[in-house]
Every structure is written in C-alpha cells, then in structure tokens.
C-alpha cells in the first residue's frame, strides 16, 4: 500500500496531459494502483446497450483515472499549487503526521466548516447576544 499525499475531497490541479491546468475535487483514490478520479478531468465515453425495454442505452460520459504523479495539491487558504509537506504535531496528546502547506504553513488535513454550519453558528451567537442585552 502506497502512502499518498492526496486524499478524497482534496482540491488538486492537473499538471500534465490533455487536461493540464484543470482544477477539481478528488472523488476516489486507489492506493493499490496509485491512481485517482478527479471531478471533471479525463472524461471517458462508454457505450451502454439497453438490456430490457425499460433500460435506456446510449453513450455515457464519466471520469477516468489519472496517475497521482500528474496532480498537485491546491492549498485552500493561500490558493497556491504546492507540494505537500508532512510535519509531526501534537493532536490530543498523541504525535500525528499532519499534511501542511509549505508556503503558508496551514494544515491541509483540517476540514473547514461548511457555509451553512458557519452561518448557523453565527446566527446562534447573535441571538444569544441579543438575549443577554435584554436581561
């Protein structure tokens, strides 16, 4: 099993091939073959034959695999295309290897809260402040 620097859900940019320069989200990673699926990159066409009366045939377009060496990570905080740097950090009393952007030293493993959750938290804090002012 290979130790890859790219994980599912990361934003990557293709650096070689016919889709060079495209940016997409990693949909699936196959560690056995060092290949991954990137959203909107390496679109392949497959023909599908209808097997019964209700089944619809035609040409189906979907993402194909590309090699891990053909992509580079896009940092979510600084927006730069970077190689991934690994650092040992203390997380909950244990030393863990964390992926870090070498340009801005931001952690690439931390998941950022979605916009809906962030808005919900802000609204909750605002309502709590208004209740405190009333009292």
N, C-alpha and C positions, 0 to 999 in steps of 0.2 A: 504494500500500500504506500502510495506516494504522499509526502507531506506538502500540500499545495498551499499557496498564499491566497488563493481565490476561493471564496465560499458562496453558497447560494444566497442571492439577494444583494450581492455587491454590484456596484456600477463599474463597468470596465469599458475601455476603448480598444478597438481592434487596431493593431499597429502594422499588420501586413496582410496581403491578399486582396481579393476583389472588393471587400467591404472595409478597406482601410479608412480610418477616421470616424467610423460609426461608433456611437456610444449606446450601450444597452445594459439591461439588468441581467444578471446571471440567473437562469431558470433552473438549471440542473448541472451537477458536477459528477463526472465519472472518474473516480480516483484510480481505478484499475488501468484505464487506457489514457489517462491524463488529457481528457477531452471534456468540453463543456458546451452547454446550449446557452446562447445569448439572445435576448429578445430582439427581433428584427434583423438579425445577422445570419448570413449563409442560408437564405431561403431556398429550399429544395422543393421540386414538384413531384408528386406521386400520383399515378392514375389509380382510381378505385373503380372496380367493376361492381355494379349492383348485384347483390346476391339473391334478392327477392323483390317482389312488387313494391313494397314499402321503402326499400333501401334505395338511396339516391347515389348514383355514380358520378364520376367526373374527375377533374384534376384538383388535388388537394395540395395546398402550399403550406409548409411548416418549416420551423427552424431545423437546421442540420448542426452537427457538431463541429467545433473548431478546436484546435490544439491550444492548450493553456499557454504555451510559449508565444502565441500570436496576440495576446491581450495584455494590457497593463491596467492597473487599478486607478480609478479616478477618486481622489480624496473628496469627501463630502463637505469638509469645512473650508478648504482653500481652493478647491476646484482644479487642482493640478493633476496631471497624469504622472504617477510616481511608481517606483518600485516599493515593495512593502518591506518595512524594517521590523524586526522582531525584538522585543525587549521583555525582560523579566520584571513583573510588577507584583506587588503585594495586593492580592484581592481576597478579602475576608480572612486574613491570617494565613493564606497559602500563596506561595510563589507560582505565578502562572505566566506563560508566554503570551504576550499581547501583540497584536499587529498594530503598527504605528506608522503614520505618515512621516517621512524623513524631512519634509520641508517645514511643516507647521507643528510637528510633534503631537498631533491629535490622534486619539485612539480610533482605529478603524473597526474594532470589534463592538463598540458600544452602539446599540440601536437607538436611534433618535426617536422620540415620541412622535406619533402621527399628529397631523394638524388638528384633527378632531379632538384628540385627547388633550392636546395643549390648550385649545380653545375652551374645552370643558373645565379644565383646571383653573384657567384664568377667570372664567365666569363664576366658579365656586368661590375663589378668593375674593372677588369683587362683592359678591353677595354677603360673605362673612364680614367684610369691612363695613358695608352699609348697615348691617345688623348691629355691629359694635358701636357705630356712631349714633344710632337710635337710642341705645341704652344709656 
